[in-house]
Each structure stands twice: as structure tokens, then as C-alpha cells.
Amino acid sequence: MVWLLRLLLVFLFSFILFVTIKYLLKPTRKLEAARKHKRFLLIDNEEVIKNFQLTYNGAVFTGEKYLGATKNTIDVVSISLWPNQTTSIQGMAKEDFYFIEKKIRERYPVAQINWKSPIDEFLHQK
């Protein structure tokens, strides 16, 4: 009977440890923490069919990758970006969006970056 109780306690401890580690390593938790501290963070799965998320200056953006042919390889050739909440980009300057583009180009150098409304209109106004 005592060994059954010990086995149950070991199992319970292992389960709590597993859940805690899984929570601490969760990408969405890291993204939310970076958003609250207004830091830059890019969470990207290597799979092309998966969208990536990034945060900068308190705003969260989602990017959709499109695969295509380049001169020598098949690679990500186009990326569409949009904010998750348009109210979160209030107060951001053009330099902030250029910084985000620069960070994305470090990972995808041949990709053309397309912003969705209202950022596209903001970047193209004179």
C-alpha cells in the first residue's frame, strides 16, 4: 500500500514538472512577455505553410509566407504582414516598420514584404 502511494506521488511530481516546463517553453507566452516589455521577438516555424508571429513596440503582427522559385532554389519569395489589432500600432513611426522589415529580411533575404492596410497606405504616403 505504501509503495502504491509513493508511486502515485512520483507520478504526480513528474506530471507537475512536465506541465511547468511545457508552460515555460511555450512560444505564445514568450511572445506575450515580449509584447508587454515592448521588445522585438520573432517566432517562426521553419515550415513554410505555418505563419509566423512577431512583436515590436507593444504590437503583435502575423506574417504569411509564400513559396516560389528564385534563380537557383525554391524559397520564400513573398511575405504578407498585418497587425493583429490595428489599435496597437498607434504611435508607431515609419522607422519602426522599416526595422521590422530589416529583421525579416535577415531571415528571408529574397522575400518581398507586403504590408496590409492601414500600414501599406501609411508607408506609401508622401
N, CA, C and O atoms as CSV, one atom per row, in Angstrom:
chain,resi,resn,atom,element,x,y,z
A,1,MET,N,N,0.818,-1.200,0.000
A,1,MET,CA,C,0.000,0.000,0.000
A,1,MET,C,C,0.860,1.263,0.000
A,1,MET,O,O,0.556,2.230,-0.698
A,2,VAL,N,N,1.943,1.244,0.793
A,2,VAL,CA,C,2.844,2.393,0.870
A,2,VAL,C,C,3.555,2.599,-0.463
A,2,VAL,O,O,3.730,3.735,-0.902
A,3,TRP,N,N,3.966,1.512,-1.110
A,3,TRP,CA,C,4.657,1.657,-2.390
A,3,TRP,C,C,3.729,2.208,-3.466
A,3,TRP,O,O,4.182,2.902,-4.375
A,4,LEU,N,N,2.445,1.908,-3.373
A,4,LEU,CA,C,1.471,2.456,-4.316
A,4,LEU,C,C,1.322,3.963,-4.121
A,4,LEU,O,O,1.210,4.716,-5.089
A,5,LEU,N,N,1.320,4.387,-2.878
A,5,LEU,CA,C,1.248,5.821,-2.572
A,5,LEU,C,C,2.503,6.541,-3.047
A,5,LEU,O,O,2.419,7.642,-3.592
A,6,ARG,N,N,3.661,5.929,-2.845
A,6,ARG,CA,C,4.924,6.516,-3.321
A,6,ARG,C,C,4.933,6.616,-4.850
A,6,ARG,O,O,5.355,7.629,-5.408
A,7,LEU,N,N,4.477,5.584,-5.505
A,7,LEU,CA,C,4.413,5.591,-6.966
A,7,LEU,C,C,3.476,6.693,-7.467
A,7,LEU,O,O,3.776,7.371,-8.449
A,8,LEU,N,N,2.364,6.862,-6.800
A,8,LEU,CA,C,1.421,7.920,-7.154
A,8,LEU,C,C,2.038,9.302,-6.952
A,8,LEU,O,O,1.837,10.191,-7.779
A,9,LEU,N,N,2.779,9.494,-5.874
A,9,LEU,CA,C,3.444,10.780,-5.617
A,9,LEU,C,C,4.529,11.064,-6.655
A,9,LEU,O,O,4.668,12.201,-7.104
A,10,VAL,N,N,5.290,10.056,-7.035
A,10,VAL,CA,C,6.317,10.228,-8.069
A,10,VAL,C,C,5.659,10.591,-9.400
A,10,VAL,O,O,6.132,11.478,-10.109
A,11,PHE,N,N,4.585,9.916,-9.729
A,11,PHE,CA,C,3.863,10.221,-10.963
A,11,PHE,C,C,3.306,11.641,-10.932
A,11,PHE,O,O,3.412,12.365,-11.922
A,12,LEU,N,N,2.721,12.046,-9.823
A,12,LEU,CA,C,2.166,13.391,-9.686
A,12,LEU,C,C,3.256,14.452,-9.783
A,12,LEU,O,O,3.069,15.474,-10.442
A,13,PHE,N,N,4.389,14.217,-9.134
A,13,PHE,CA,C,5.508,15.154,-9.203
A,13,PHE,C,C,6.024,15.266,-10.637
A,13,PHE,O,O,6.290,16.369,-11.115
A,14,SER,N,N,6.167,14.141,-11.321
A,14,SER,CA,C,6.634,14.150,-12.714
A,14,SER,C,C,5.658,14.901,-13.614
A,14,SER,O,O,6.075,15.663,-14.487
A,15,PHE,N,N,4.386,14.692,-13.406
A,15,PHE,CA,C,3.373,15.371,-14.212
A,15,PHE,C,C,3.418,16.883,-13.990
A,15,PHE,O,O,3.361,17.644,-14.956
A,16,ILE,N,N,3.518,17.325,-12.753
A,16,ILE,CA,C,3.593,18.765,-12.450
A,16,ILE,C,C,4.858,19.368,-13.039
A,16,ILE,O,O,4.815,20.477,-13.570
A,17,LEU,N,N,5.974,18.671,-12.960
A,17,LEU,CA,C,7.226,19.148,-13.544
A,17,LEU,C,C,7.107,19.261,-15.065
A,17,LEU,O,O,7.566,20.243,-15.648
A,18,PHE,N,N,6.501,18.278,-15.704
A,18,PHE,CA,C,6.312,18.297,-17.154
A,18,PHE,C,C,5.433,19.471,-17.585
A,18,PHE,O,O,5.769,20.173,-18.539
A,19,VAL,N,N,4.328,19.691,-16.903
A,19,VAL,CA,C,3.413,20.782,-17.245
A,19,VAL,C,C,4.092,22.133,-17.039
A,19,VAL,O,O,3.902,23.043,-17.846
A,20,THR,N,N,4.869,22.280,-15.989
A,20,THR,CA,C,5.575,23.539,-15.721
A,20,THR,C,C,6.603,23.836,-16.805
A,20,THR,O,O,6.676,24.964,-17.293
A,21,ILE,N,N,7.388,22.851,-17.183
A,21,ILE,CA,C,8.394,23.053,-18.231
A,21,ILE,C,C,7.724,23.361,-19.564
A,21,ILE,O,O,8.184,24.229,-20.306
A,22,LYS,N,N,6.660,22.666,-19.863
A,22,LYS,CA,C,5.937,22.916,-21.118
A,22,LYS,C,C,5.375,24.337,-21.152
A,22,LYS,O,O,5.405,24.988,-22.196
A,23,TYR,N,N,4.867,24.819,-20.028
A,23,TYR,CA,C,4.339,26.178,-19.947
A,23,TYR,C,C,5.453,27.210,-20.124
A,23,TYR,O,O,5.269,28.201,-20.831
A,24,LEU,N,N,6.599,26.989,-19.495
A,24,LEU,CA,C,7.696,27.953,-19.574
A,24,LEU,C,C,8.293,28.044,-20.973
A,24,LEU,O,O,8.794,29.099,-21.362
A,25,LEU,N,N,8.248,26.964,-21.724
A,25,LEU,CA,C,8.824,26.953,-23.068
A,25,LEU,C,C,7.814,27.262,-24.169
A,25,LEU,O,O,8.162,27.211,-25.348
A,26,LYS,N,N,6.590,27.576,-23.814
A,26,LYS,CA,C,5.537,27.836,-24.791
A,26,LYS,C,C,5.829,29.139,-25.554
A,26,LYS,O,O,6.044,30.172,-24.921
A,27,PRO,N,N,5.842,29.116,-26.890
A,27,PRO,CA,C,6.165,30.311,-27.667
A,27,PRO,C,C,5.184,31.470,-27.468
A,27,PRO,O,O,5.596,32.629,-27.483
A,28,THR,N,N,3.916,31.180,-27.287
A,28,THR,CA,C,2.956,32.278,-27.125
A,28,THR,C,C,3.174,33.019,-25.811
A,28,THR,O,O,2.896,34.216,-25.729
A,29,ARG,N,N,3.663,32.335,-24.789
A,29,ARG,CA,C,3.977,33.001,-23.527
A,29,ARG,C,C,5.164,33.944,-23.716
A,29,ARG,O,O,5.172,35.057,-23.192
A,30,LYS,N,N,6.168,33.487,-24.472
A,30,LYS,CA,C,7.321,34.337,-24.764
A,30,LYS,C,C,6.895,35.555,-25.578
A,30,LYS,O,O,7.378,36.663,-25.344
A,31,LEU,N,N,5.999,35.351,-26.526
A,31,LEU,CA,C,5.519,36.453,-27.355
A,31,LEU,C,C,4.772,37.484,-26.513
A,31,LEU,O,O,4.968,38.687,-26.687
A,32,GLU,N,N,3.933,37.028,-25.620
A,32,GLU,CA,C,3.170,37.939,-24.765
A,32,GLU,C,C,4.091,38.696,-23.810
A,32,GLU,O,O,3.873,39.881,-23.555
A,33,ALA,N,N,5.112,38.031,-23.282
A,33,ALA,CA,C,6.064,38.704,-22.396
A,33,ALA,C,C,6.851,39.768,-23.159
A,33,ALA,O,O,7.090,40.855,-22.633
A,34,ALA,N,N,7.254,39.466,-24.388
A,34,ALA,CA,C,7.980,40.446,-25.199
A,34,ALA,C,C,7.076,41.621,-25.566
A,34,ALA,O,O,7.537,42.761,-25.617
A,35,ARG,N,N,5.801,41.356,-25.820
A,35,ARG,CA,C,4.869,42.441,-26.136
A,35,ARG,C,C,4.703,43.370,-24.947
A,35,ARG,O,O,4.699,44.590,-25.110
A,36,LYS,N,N,4.568,42.811,-23.762
A,36,LYS,CA,C,4.391,43.638,-22.566
A,36,LYS,C,C,5.609,44.507,-22.289
A,36,LYS,O,O,5.474,45.638,-21.824
A,37,HIS,N,N,6.808,43.979,-22.576
A,37,HIS,CA,C,8.036,44.741,-22.339
A,37,HIS,C,C,8.461,45.563,-23.558
A,37,HIS,O,O,9.514,46.201,-23.547
A,38,LYS,N,N,7.636,45.545,-24.608
A,38,LYS,CA,C,7.868,46.302,-25.845
A,38,LYS,C,C,9.220,45.973,-26.480
A,38,LYS,O,O,9.955,46.862,-26.909
A,39,ARG,N,N,9.530,44.675,-26.531
A,39,ARG,CA,C,10.749,44.193,-27.165
A,39,ARG,C,C,10.401,43.559,-28.504
A,39,ARG,O,O,9.237,43.284,-28.797
A,40,PHE,N,N,11.440,43.333,-29.316
A,40,PHE,CA,C,11.252,42.638,-30.586
A,40,PHE,C,C,11.437,41.145,-30.359
A,40,PHE,O,O,12.391,40.719,-29.707
A,41,LEU,N,N,10.519,40.355,-30.902
A,41,LEU,CA,C,10.637,38.901,-30.863
A,41,LEU,C,C,9.946,38.334,-32.094
A,41,LEU,O,O,8.807,38.686,-32.404
A,42,LEU,N,N,10.644,37.462,-32.780
A,42,LEU,CA,C,10.106,36.793,-33.965
A,42,LEU,C,C,10.010,35.303,-33.670
A,42,LEU,O,O,11.014,34.651,-33.383
A,43,ILE,N,N,8.803,34.773,-33.742
A,43,ILE,CA,C,8.577,33.340,-33.546
A,43,ILE,C,C,8.183,32.758,-34.894
A,43,ILE,O,O,7.115,33.050,-35.433
A,44,ASP,N,N,9.080,31.923,-35.429
A,44,ASP,CA,C,8.876,31.402,-36.773
A,44,ASP,C,C,9.189,29.918,-36.806
A,44,ASP,O,O,10.268,29.490,-36.397
A,45,ASN,N,N,8.255,29.153,-37.286
A,45,ASN,CA,C,8.467,27.739,-37.529
A,45,ASN,C,C,9.121,27.622,-38.900
A,45,ASN,O,O,8.791,28.384,-39.808
A,46,GLU,N,N,10.032,26.691,-39.058
A,46,GLU,CA,C,10.739,26.544,-40.330
A,46,GLU,C,C,9.824,26.097,-41.473
A,46,GLU,O,O,10.173,26.258,-42.642
A,47,GLU,N,N,8.673,25.545,-41.148
A,47,GLU,CA,C,7.755,25.097,-42.187
A,47,GLU,C,C,7.140,26.304,-42.889
A,47,GLU,O,O,6.704,27.255,-42.241
A,48,VAL,N,N,7.110,26.256,-44.200
A,48,VAL,CA,C,6.606,27.379,-44.985
A,48,VAL,C,C,5.104,27.548,-44.814
A,48,VAL,O,O,4.599,28.670,-44.868
A,49,ILE,N,N,4.395,26.468,-44.613
A,49,ILE,CA,C,2.938,26.577,-44.532
A,49,ILE,C,C,2.465,27.195,-43.220
A,49,ILE,O,O,1.290,27.539,-43.091
A,50,LYS,N,N,3.354,27.339,-42.252
A,50,LYS,CA,C,2.979,27.921,-40.962
A,50,LYS,C,C,3.277,29.416,-40.966
A,50,LYS,O,O,4.348,29.843,-41.397
A,51,ASN,N,N,2.329,30.199,-40.487
A,51,ASN,CA,C,2.540,31.635,-40.348
A,51,ASN,C,C,3.488,31.902,-39.193
A,51,ASN,O,O,3.634,31.076,-38.292
A,52,PHE,N,N,4.138,33.072,-39.226
A,52,PHE,CA,C,4.980,33.453,-38.104
A,52,PHE,C,C,4.351,34.638,-37.395
A,52,PHE,O,O,3.513,35.346,-37.955
A,53,GLN,N,N,4.766,34.840,-36.162
A,53,GLN,CA,C,4.296,35.975,-35.385
A,53,GLN,C,C,5.502,36.738,-34.882
A,53,GLN,O,O,6.550,36.162,-34.592
A,54,LEU,N,N,5.334,38.047,-34.786
A,54,LEU,CA,C,6.383,38.871,-34.216
A,54,LEU,C,C,5.747,39.987,-33.416
A,54,LEU,O,O,4.598,40.366,-33.640
A,55,THR,N,N,6.511,40.496,-32.492
A,55,THR,CA,C,6.057,41.632,-31.706
A,55,THR,C,C,7.158,42.675,-31.687
A,55,THR,O,O,8.346,42.358,-31.642
A,56,TYR,N,N,6.735,43.913,-31.723
A,56,TYR,CA,C,7.672,45.028,-31.650
A,56,TYR,C,C,6.920,46.236,-31.125
A,56,TYR,O,O,5.835,46.565,-31.605
A,57,ASN,N,N,7.493,46.877,-30.157
A,57,ASN,CA,C,6.949,48.121,-29.613
A,57,ASN,C,C,5.513,47.946,-29.102
A,57,ASN,O,O,4.699,48.865,-29.204
A,58,GLY,N,N,5.210,46.780,-28.560
A,58,GLY,CA,C,3.897,46.536,-27.981
A,58,GLY,C,C,2.831,46.071,-28.952
A,58,GLY,O,O,1.694,45.840,-28.542
A,59,ALA,N,N,3.159,45.926,-30.217
A,59,ALA,CA,C,2.191,45.473,-31.222
A,59,ALA,C,C,2.567,44.071,-31.698
A,59,ALA,O,O,3.747,43.747,-31.827
A,60,VAL,N,N,1.565,43.255,-31.953
A,60,VAL,CA,C,1.784,41.887,-32.437
A,60,VAL,C,C,1.374,41.831,-33.904
A,60,VAL,O,O,0.303,42.308,-34.280
A,61,PHE,N,N,2.233,41.246,-34.723
A,61,PHE,CA,C,1.996,41.119,-36.155
A,61,PHE,C,C,2.016,39.644,-36.536
A,61,PHE,O,O,2.692,38.833,-35.903
A,62,THR,N,N,1.265,39.312,-37.578
A,62,THR,CA,C,1.265,37.968,-38.142
A,62,THR,C,C,1.754,38.063,-39.574
A,62,THR,O,O,1.364,38.965,-40.316
A,63,GLY,N,N,2.604,37.134,-39.955
A,63,GLY,CA,C,3.147,37.110,-41.307
A,63,GLY,C,C,2.849,35.793,-41.987
A,63,GLY,O,O,2.999,34.722,-41.399
A,64,GLU,N,N,2.427,35.888,-43.231
A,64,GLU,CA,C,2.126,34.694,-44.019
A,64,GLU,C,C,3.182,34.559,-45.103
A,64,GLU,O,O,3.429,35.502,-45.854
A,65,LYS,N,N,3.811,33.381,-45.186
A,65,LYS,CA,C,4.900,33.140,-46.125
A,65,LYS,C,C,4.367,32.453,-47.378
A,65,LYS,O,O,3.491,31.591,-47.307
A,66,TYR,N,N,4.914,32.850,-48.525
A,66,TYR,CA,C,4.536,32.239,-49.798
A,66,TYR,C,C,5.791,31.694,-50.472
A,66,TYR,O,O,6.796,32.394,-50.601
A,67,LEU,N,N,5.718,30.454,-50.894
A,67,LEU,CA,C,6.835,29.774,-51.521
A,67,LEU,C,C,6.836,30.039,-53.019
A,67,LEU,O,O,5.781,30.124,-53.646
A,68,GLY,N,N,8.037,30.169,-53.588
A,68,GLY,CA,C,8.159,30.385,-55.016
A,68,GLY,C,C,9.562,30.062,-55.486
A,68,GLY,O,O,10.416,29.658,-54.696
A,69,ALA,N,N,9.795,30.240,-56.771
A,69,ALA,CA,C,11.087,29.916,-57.364
A,69,ALA,C,C,11.959,31.159,-57.440
A,69,ALA,O,O,11.508,32.228,-57.852
A,70,THR,N,N,13.213,31.003,-57.036
A,70,THR,CA,C,14.224,32.040,-57.232
A,70,THR,C,C,15.137,31.551,-58.350
A,70,THR,O,O,14.791,30.598,-59.048
A,71,LYS,N,N,16.304,32.184,-58.535
A,71,LYS,CA,C,17.199,31.766,-59.610
A,71,LYS,C,C,17.650,30.314,-59.461
A,71,LYS,O,O,17.622,29.546,-60.423
A,72,ASN,N,N,18.063,29.946,-58.252
A,72,ASN,CA,C,18.650,28.617,-58.071
A,72,ASN,C,C,17.845,27.684,-57.177
A,72,ASN,O,O,18.046,26.470,-57.214
A,73,THR,N,N,16.944,28.229,-56.381
A,73,THR,CA,C,16.243,27.396,-55.405
A,73,THR,C,C,14.766,27.756,-55.337
A,73,THR,O,O,14.306,28.730,-55.934
A,74,ILE,N,N,14.053,26.946,-54.598
A,74,ILE,CA,C,12.671,27.272,-54.251
A,74,ILE,C,C,12.713,27.756,-52.814
A,74,ILE,O,O,13.173,27.044,-51.921
A,75,ASP,N,N,12.236,28.957,-52.598
A,75,ASP,CA,C,12.370,29.602,-51.295
A,75,ASP,C,C,11.156,30.492,-51.038
A,75,ASP,O,O,10.278,30.617,-51.891
A,76,VAL,N,N,11.115,31.097,-49.880
A,76,VAL,CA,C,10.055,32.055,-49.556
A,76,VAL,C,C,10.309,33.314,-50.378
A,76,VAL,O,O,11.345,33.962,-50.223
A,77,VAL,N,N,9.364,33.661,-51.253
A,77,VAL,CA,C,9.546,34.810,-52.136
A,77,VAL,C,C,8.654,35.985,-51.770
A,77,VAL,O,O,8.891,37.106,-52.220
A,78,SER,N,N,7.644,35.747,-50.970
A,78,SER,CA,C,6.722,36.823,-50.613
A,78,SER,C,C,6.216,36.607,-49.192
A,78,SER,O,O,5.966,35.480,-48.766
A,79,ILE,N,N,6.072,37.719,-48.469
A,79,ILE,CA,C,5.557,37.681,-47.103
A,79,ILE,C,C,4.515,38.778,-46.969
A,79,ILE,O,O,4.773,39.934,-47.305
A,80,SER,N,N,3.344,38.417,-46.479
A,80,SER,CA,C,2.298,39.398,-46.174
A,80,SER,C,C,2.249,39.579,-44.666
A,80,SER,O,O,2.204,38.608,-43.911
A,81,LEU,N,N,2.258,40.834,-44.242
A,81,LEU,CA,C,2.251,41.158,-42.812
A,81,LEU,C,C,1.046,42.002,-42.473
A,81,LEU,O,O,0.639,42.859,-43.257
A,82,TRP,N,N,0.471,41.763,-41.301
A,82,TRP,CA,C,-0.625,42.584,-40.816
A,82,TRP,C,C,-0.608,42.582,-39.295
A,82,TRP,O,O,-0.140,41.625,-38.680
A,83,PRO,N,N,-1.112,43.643,-38.690
A,83,PRO,CA,C,-1.190,43.678,-37.225
A,83,PRO,C,C,-2.387,42.874,-36.736
A,83,PRO,O,O,-3.423,42.822,-37.399
A,84,ASN,N,N,-2.241,42.250,-35.578
A,84,ASN,CA,C,-3.369,41.504,-35.009
A,84,ASN,C,C,-4.465,42.455,-34.553
A,84,ASN,O,O,-5.651,42.156,-34.691
A,85,GLN,N,N,-4.068,43.603,-34.008
A,85,GLN,CA,C,-5.020,44.644,-33.618
A,85,GLN,C,C,-4.510,45.959,-34.191
A,85,GLN,O,O,-3.397,46.385,-33.881
A,86,THR,N,N,-5.311,46.595,-35.017
A,86,THR,CA,C,-4.852,47.837,-35.643
A,86,THR,C,C,-4.683,48.959,-34.628
A,86,THR,O,O,-3.926,49.897,-34.880
A,87,THR,N,N,-5.356,48.893,-33.503
A,87,THR,CA,C,-5.199,49.942,-32.494
A,87,THR,C,C,-3.840,49.874,-31.811
A,87,THR,O,O,-3.393,50.868,-31.239
A,88,SER,N,N,-3.174,48.724,-31.858
A,88,SER,CA,C,-1.885,48.585,-31.182
A,88,SER,C,C,-0.746,49.266,-31.930
A,88,SER,O,O,0.325,49.465,-31.356
A,89,ILE,N,N,-0.948,49.631,-33.200
A,89,ILE,CA,C,0.127,50.277,-33.962
A,89,ILE,C,C,0.073,51.794,-33.856
A,89,ILE,O,O,0.866,52.492,-34.488
A,90,GLN,N,N,-0.846,52.298,-33.069
A,90,GLN,CA,C,-0.969,53.742,-32.904
A,90,GLN,C,C,0.315,54.293,-32.293
A,90,GLN,O,O,0.811,53.770,-31.296
A,91,GLY,N,N,0.843,55.343,-32.895
A,91,GLY,CA,C,2.056,55.981,-32.406
A,91,GLY,C,C,3.334,55.440,-33.017
A,91,GLY,O,O,4.412,55.966,-32.740
A,92,MET,N,N,3.247,54.413,-33.834
A,92,MET,CA,C,4.447,53.864,-34.461
A,92,MET,C,C,4.836,54.720,-35.659
A,92,MET,O,O,3.976,55.239,-36.371
A,93,ALA,N,N,6.136,54.860,-35.871
A,93,ALA,CA,C,6.669,55.661,-36.972
A,93,ALA,C,C,7.088,54.743,-38.124
A,93,ALA,O,O,7.129,53.521,-37.980
A,94,LYS,N,N,7.396,55.356,-39.265
A,94,LYS,CA,C,7.830,54.579,-40.428
A,94,LYS,C,C,9.103,53.799,-40.125
A,94,LYS,O,O,9.293,52.692,-40.628
A,95,GLU,N,N,9.978,54.378,-39.299
A,95,GLU,CA,C,11.230,53.708,-38.947
A,95,GLU,C,C,10.975,52.388,-38.214
A,95,GLU,O,O,11.744,51.437,-38.354
A,96,ASP,N,N,9.903,52.337,-37.441
A,96,ASP,CA,C,9.560,51.094,-36.740
A,96,ASP,C,C,9.228,49.981,-37.732
A,96,ASP,O,O,9.655,48.841,-37.555
A,97,PHE,N,N,8.478,50.307,-38.759
A,97,PHE,CA,C,8.113,49.304,-39.762
A,97,PHE,C,C,9.323,48.922,-40.619
A,97,PHE,O,O,9.446,47.770,-41.036
A,98,TYR,N,N,10.213,49.879,-40.884
A,98,TYR,CA,C,11.437,49.562,-41.619
A,98,TYR,C,C,12.337,48.640,-40.794
A,98,TYR,O,O,13.002,47.764,-41.349
A,99,PHE,N,N,12.360,48.834,-39.467
A,99,PHE,CA,C,13.129,47.958,-38.586
A,99,PHE,C,C,12.582,46.531,-38.649
A,99,PHE,O,O,13.350,45.571,-38.715
A,100,ILE,N,N,11.262,46.396,-38.628
A,100,ILE,CA,C,10.639,45.069,-38.719
A,100,ILE,C,C,10.992,44.415,-40.053
A,100,ILE,O,O,11.316,43.229,-40.097
A,101,GLU,N,N,10.931,45.185,-41.138
A,101,GLU,CA,C,11.295,44.650,-42.450
A,101,GLU,C,C,12.750,44.193,-42.470
A,101,GLU,O,O,13.068,43.149,-43.040
A,102,LYS,N,N,13.634,44.974,-41.848
A,102,LYS,CA,C,15.052,44.617,-41.811
A,102,LYS,C,C,15.261,43.292,-41.085
A,102,LYS,O,O,16.041,42.452,-41.532
A,103,LYS,N,N,14.569,43.107,-39.973
A,103,LYS,CA,C,14.706,41.865,-39.209
A,103,LYS,C,C,14.158,40.666,-39.988
A,103,LYS,O,O,14.708,39.567,-39.905
A,104,ILE,N,N,13.089,40.873,-40.737
A,104,ILE,CA,C,12.533,39.777,-41.535
A,104,ILE,C,C,13.462,39.451,-42.699
A,104,ILE,O,O,13.629,38.283,-43.050
A,105,ARG,N,N,14.065,40.468,-43.296
A,105,ARG,CA,C,14.988,40.239,-44.418
A,105,ARG,C,C,16.250,39.493,-43.978
A,105,ARG,O,O,16.879,38.816,-44.790
A,106,GLU,N,N,16.623,39.611,-42.705
A,106,GLU,CA,C,17.758,38.830,-42.209
A,106,GLU,C,C,17.461,37.337,-42.302
A,106,GLU,O,O,18.364,36.535,-42.543
A,107,ARG,N,N,16.214,36.969,-42.115
A,107,ARG,CA,C,15.817,35.558,-42.154
A,107,ARG,C,C,15.409,35.119,-43.561
A,107,ARG,O,O,15.683,33.989,-43.963
A,108,TYR,N,N,14.761,36.003,-44.302
A,108,TYR,CA,C,14.295,35.712,-45.662
A,108,TYR,C,C,14.801,36.809,-46.603
A,108,TYR,O,O,14.062,37.746,-46.906
A,109,PRO,N,N,16.043,36.705,-47.067
A,109,PRO,CA,C,16.639,37.805,-47.837
A,109,PRO,C,C,16.023,38.047,-49.216
A,109,PRO,O,O,16.090,39.172,-49.710
A,110,VAL,N,N,15.435,37.054,-49.847
A,110,VAL,CA,C,14.887,37.252,-51.193
A,110,VAL,C,C,13.396,37.559,-51.183
A,110,VAL,O,O,12.809,37.799,-52.238
A,111,ALA,N,N,12.785,37.555,-50.025
A,111,ALA,CA,C,11.331,37.732,-49.942
A,111,ALA,C,C,10.933,39.191,-50.101
A,111,ALA,O,O,11.591,40.097,-49.589
A,112,GLN,N,N,9.845,39.393,-50.820
A,112,GLN,CA,C,9.243,40.713,-50.936
A,112,GLN,C,C,8.222,40.837,-49.808
A,112,GLN,O,O,7.374,39.963,-49.635
A,113,ILE,N,N,8.305,41.926,-49.042
A,113,ILE,CA,C,7.431,42.104,-47.887
A,113,ILE,C,C,6.287,43.028,-48.269
A,113,ILE,O,O,6.502,44.152,-48.722
A,114,ASN,N,N,5.067,42.537,-48.078
A,114,ASN,CA,C,3.861,43.302,-48.390
A,114,ASN,C,C,3.086,43.538,-47.100
A,114,ASN,O,O,2.679,42.595,-46.421
A,115,TRP,N,N,2.890,44.808,-46.777
A,115,TRP,CA,C,2.094,45.164,-45.605
A,115,TRP,C,C,0.640,45.284,-46.019
A,115,TRP,O,O,0.335,45.740,-47.121
A,116,LYS,N,N,-0.247,44.877,-45.144
A,116,LYS,CA,C,-1.672,45.051,-45.407
A,116,LYS,C,C,-2.130,46.372,-44.812
A,116,LYS,O,O,-1.411,46.999,-44.034
A,117,SER,N,N,-3.318,46.781,-45.181
A,117,SER,CA,C,-3.895,48.042,-44.735
A,117,SER,C,C,-4.019,48.044,-43.210
A,117,SER,O,O,-4.317,46.998,-42.634
A,118,PRO,N,N,-3.809,49.138,-42.557
A,118,PRO,CA,C,-3.535,50.514,-42.956
A,118,PRO,C,C,-2.046,50.839,-43.051
A,118,PRO,O,O,-1.682,51.968,-43.382
A,119,ILE,N,N,-1.181,49.864,-42.765
A,119,ILE,CA,C,0.255,50.138,-42.763
A,119,ILE,C,C,0.753,50.423,-44.168
A,119,ILE,O,O,1.607,51.291,-44.350
A,120,ASP,N,N,0.241,49.715,-45.165
A,120,ASP,CA,C,0.660,49.926,-46.548
A,120,ASP,C,C,0.409,51.364,-46.985
A,120,ASP,O,O,1.275,51.985,-47.601
A,121,GLU,N,N,-0.762,51.893,-46.672
A,121,GLU,CA,C,-1.067,53.283,-47.034
A,121,GLU,C,C,-0.159,54.254,-46.284
A,121,GLU,O,O,0.277,55.259,-46.844
A,122,PHE,N,N,0.123,53.955,-45.023
A,122,PHE,CA,C,0.976,54.821,-44.213
A,122,PHE,C,C,2.398,54.873,-44.766
A,122,PHE,O,O,3.004,55.944,-44.805
A,123,LEU,N,N,2.935,53.738,-45.193
A,123,LEU,CA,C,4.304,53.702,-45.702
A,123,LEU,C,C,4.431,54.336,-47.080
A,123,LEU,O,O,5.514,54.792,-47.445
A,124,HIS,N,N,3.349,54.375,-47.852
A,124,HIS,CA,C,3.417,54.930,-49.204
A,124,HIS,C,C,2.944,56.372,-49.308
A,124,HIS,O,O,2.970,56.945,-50.397
A,125,GLN,N,N,2.517,56.967,-48.213
A,125,GLN,CA,C,2.124,58.376,-48.297
A,125,GLN,C,C,3.366,59.253,-48.265
A,125,GLN,O,O,4.393,58.888,-47.693
A,126,LYS,N,N,3.248,60.406,-48.885
A,126,LYS,CA,C,4.410,61.298,-49.013
A,126,LYS,C,C,4.483,62.283,-47.894
A,126,LYS,O,O,5.400,63.104,-47.853
